[in-house]
Amino acid sequence: MKRLSFAIGAAFLLTACGSGNTSPKVRLAVAAAPAVMAAPVVMETSQPLTPGVEAKIAEIRTVLQRDSMYRLVRLATAEENFVSNFAGESHKVHWDLLRRTGFDPLHRLDGLLEGPYATRQVGDQTWYIWPDFAARDAEDLLPEKLNFADRARLHALVGDPGIERIRDGQDYPGVRTAIAEDGRWLYFVHETTEDTEANP
């Protein structure tokens, strides 16, 4: 650092002493910026919604507009292998319990679908996932790899505890939902398997 400061000072001094076209020119070799300062790589996070996904979203929105937990449960139950929790509870029991704790599944689902999504290839199927962060691997969610806006959005979604879990190598720990390209609603969960195992 001292050498760099000395070289810059010498350049200014030489420039100040010279006049006209006879001024000596000095070239400085500066090391490249560290990787952490480089612009983050932005991955392709979304594809256009398929007709099947759009139809499922319209179906979900109809339920949300009616603010009907009964209809949400019925819609989820009609989906083969739909996941609402990792404890083996029925969708109705699980979502009713969440409502008593102040977590409104209908409101949270509506907020998710209003936000950005991303796609992920699972086998031969494309999954559309909300929020977009939930489609990324943990190492791609590290705050230092995100731009300022995404860093703030991630923090708003999962808070400091969630950021710590991401730093520990866990995938996105917040509320998330996914729909397969053929229109199957796959899951709407608010916890991870680790949470369930820690709180049997």
VMD Tcl script that draws the C-alpha trace (Angstrom):
set ca {
  {0.00 0.00 0.00}
  {2.91 2.36 0.82}
  {4.48 1.59 -2.55}
  {1.23 2.38 -4.34}
  {0.88 5.72 -2.48}
  {4.50 6.59 -3.28}
  {4.00 5.77 -6.96}
  {0.87 7.92 -7.19}
  {2.64 10.80 -5.41}
  {5.58 10.54 -7.79}
  {3.22 10.64 -10.76}
  {1.58 13.86 -9.52}
  {4.99 15.40 -8.83}
  {6.32 14.57 -12.28}
  {3.20 15.94 -13.92}
  {3.37 19.16 -11.92}
  {7.05 19.74 -12.82}
  {6.57 19.21 -16.56}
  {4.87 21.58 -18.98}
  {3.37 21.28 -22.45}
  {4.06 18.13 -24.44}
  {7.39 17.52 -22.69}
  {5.68 16.26 -19.50}
  {6.85 12.76 -18.67}
  {4.16 10.06 -18.60}
  {3.96 7.49 -15.85}
  {1.96 4.25 -16.09}
  {0.89 2.48 -12.92}
  {0.14 -1.22 -12.74}
  {-2.72 -1.74 -10.28}
  {-3.85 -5.18 -9.13}
  {-7.37 -6.27 -10.05}
  {-10.13 -5.73 -7.49}
  {-10.71 -8.68 -5.16}
  {-13.50 -11.06 -6.21}
  {-15.74 -9.89 -3.36}
  {-15.82 -6.41 -4.92}
  {-16.61 -7.66 -8.41}
  {-20.16 -7.44 -9.74}
  {-22.15 -10.53 -8.73}
  {-23.02 -13.08 -11.38}
  {-26.74 -12.80 -12.12}
  {-28.17 -16.14 -13.07}
  {-31.15 -16.65 -15.35}
  {-33.83 -16.93 -12.71}
  {-37.05 -17.22 -14.63}
  {-38.77 -18.54 -17.70}
  {-42.18 -17.45 -18.95}
  {-45.02 -19.15 -17.09}
  {-46.49 -22.13 -18.89}
  {-50.26 -22.31 -19.51}
  {-50.45 -25.02 -16.81}
  {-48.74 -22.79 -14.23}
  {-50.90 -19.79 -15.16}
  {-54.05 -21.88 -14.79}
  {-52.98 -23.12 -11.35}
  {-52.14 -19.59 -10.19}
  {-55.59 -18.43 -11.35}
  {-57.15 -21.29 -9.38}
  {-55.16 -20.39 -6.25}
  {-56.02 -16.70 -6.62}
  {-59.72 -17.52 -6.76}
  {-59.37 -19.23 -3.39}
  {-57.35 -16.34 -1.96}
  {-59.90 -13.76 -3.11}
  {-62.59 -15.66 -1.22}
  {-60.33 -15.82 1.85}
  {-61.40 -19.42 2.32}
  {-59.19 -21.80 4.28}
  {-61.63 -24.59 3.48}
  {-61.14 -24.06 -0.27}
  {-57.35 -23.85 0.13}
  {-57.32 -27.18 1.96}
  {-59.56 -28.73 -0.69}
  {-57.29 -27.46 -3.49}
  {-54.16 -28.79 -1.77}
  {-55.77 -32.15 -0.97}
  {-56.73 -32.61 -4.63}
  {-53.02 -32.47 -5.55}
  {-51.20 -35.80 -5.45}
  {-48.24 -35.68 -3.04}
  {-48.75 -31.99 -2.16}
  {-46.62 -30.96 0.86}
  {-47.70 -28.37 3.43}
  {-45.50 -29.59 6.30}
  {-42.87 -32.18 7.19}
  {-44.52 -33.45 10.36}
  {-47.13 -35.61 8.63}
  {-50.09 -33.47 9.75}
  {-53.07 -32.92 7.49}
  {-53.09 -29.63 5.58}
  {-56.15 -28.48 7.54}
  {-54.69 -29.22 10.98}
  {-51.35 -27.69 10.07}
  {-52.73 -24.47 8.57}
  {-55.29 -24.06 11.37}
  {-52.47 -24.29 13.92}
  {-50.44 -21.72 12.01}
  {-53.38 -19.33 11.94}
  {-53.62 -19.53 15.73}
  {-49.99 -18.44 16.00}
  {-50.61 -15.38 13.81}
  {-49.28 -16.86 10.56}
  {-52.02 -16.52 7.94}
  {-51.35 -19.05 5.14}
  {-53.75 -17.34 2.75}
  {-52.14 -13.93 3.19}
  {-48.60 -15.30 2.95}
  {-49.37 -17.31 -0.18}
  {-50.84 -14.23 -1.83}
  {-47.67 -12.27 -1.00}
  {-45.46 -15.01 -2.43}
  {-47.28 -15.13 -5.76}
  {-47.03 -11.34 -6.06}
  {-43.23 -11.53 -5.85}
  {-40.48 -12.75 -8.17}
  {-40.13 -16.42 -9.04}
  {-37.34 -18.57 -10.42}
  {-37.21 -21.90 -12.21}
  {-35.34 -25.05 -11.38}
  {-34.99 -28.23 -13.38}
  {-36.02 -31.29 -11.36}
  {-35.64 -34.46 -13.39}
  {-37.37 -33.80 -16.69}
  {-39.69 -31.19 -15.19}
  {-39.30 -27.44 -14.73}
  {-40.49 -26.18 -11.34}
  {-41.60 -22.56 -10.87}
  {-40.61 -21.49 -7.38}
  {-41.58 -18.48 -5.23}
  {-39.72 -16.55 -3.99}
  {-36.86 -16.72 -6.49}
  {-34.35 -17.17 -3.62}
  {-35.84 -20.59 -2.82}
  {-34.65 -21.94 -6.17}
  {-31.00 -21.14 -5.44}
  {-28.41 -23.22 -3.65}
  {-27.26 -22.00 -0.23}
  {-23.87 -20.82 -1.50}
  {-25.62 -18.58 -4.05}
  {-27.66 -16.95 -1.26}
  {-24.69 -15.67 0.73}
  {-25.32 -11.92 1.19}
  {-21.91 -10.95 -0.21}
  {-22.87 -12.64 -3.50}
  {-26.08 -10.62 -3.84}
  {-26.57 -7.06 -5.01}
  {-27.77 -4.49 -2.49}
  {-31.48 -4.77 -3.37}
  {-31.52 -8.58 -3.20}
  {-29.55 -8.56 0.04}
  {-32.16 -6.28 1.63}
  {-35.03 -8.37 0.24}
  {-33.50 -11.63 1.52}
  {-33.02 -10.11 4.98}
  {-36.63 -8.91 5.02}
  {-37.81 -12.43 4.18}
  {-35.71 -14.54 6.57}
  {-34.11 -12.09 9.05}
  {-30.78 -12.55 10.83}
  {-31.56 -16.13 11.98}
  {-32.28 -17.18 8.40}
  {-29.08 -15.54 7.12}
  {-27.10 -17.46 9.75}
  {-28.67 -20.72 8.62}
  {-27.75 -19.93 5.03}
  {-24.18 -19.25 6.14}
  {-24.23 -22.67 7.83}
  {-24.97 -24.26 4.45}
  {-28.76 -24.65 4.68}
  {-30.99 -23.91 1.71}
  {-33.53 -21.08 1.76}
  {-35.26 -21.31 5.17}
  {-38.31 -19.12 4.53}
  {-41.87 -19.53 3.30}
  {-41.95 -20.91 -0.25}
  {-44.19 -22.54 -2.83}
  {-43.74 -24.29 -6.18}
  {-45.79 -25.28 -9.19}
  {-44.58 -27.75 -11.84}
  {-44.67 -26.76 -15.50}
  {-47.68 -29.03 -16.08}
  {-49.69 -27.14 -13.44}
  {-49.28 -29.48 -10.44}
  {-49.09 -27.52 -7.19}
  {-46.17 -29.17 -5.41}
  {-45.75 -27.53 -2.02}
  {-46.40 -24.53 0.18}
  {-44.20 -24.74 3.27}
  {-42.90 -22.36 5.91}
  {-40.24 -24.53 7.53}
  {-37.52 -27.02 6.65}
  {-37.06 -30.66 7.59}
  {-34.39 -29.49 10.06}
  {-37.01 -27.35 11.86}
  {-39.37 -30.30 12.12}
  {-36.68 -32.62 13.45}
  {-35.63 -30.02 16.01}
  {-39.23 -29.55 17.21}
  {-40.90 -32.98 17.10}
}
mol new
graphics top color blue
foreach p $ca { graphics top sphere $p radius 0.5 }
foreach p [lrange $ca 0 end-1] q [lrange $ca 1 end] { graphics top cylinder $p $q radius 0.2 }
display resetview
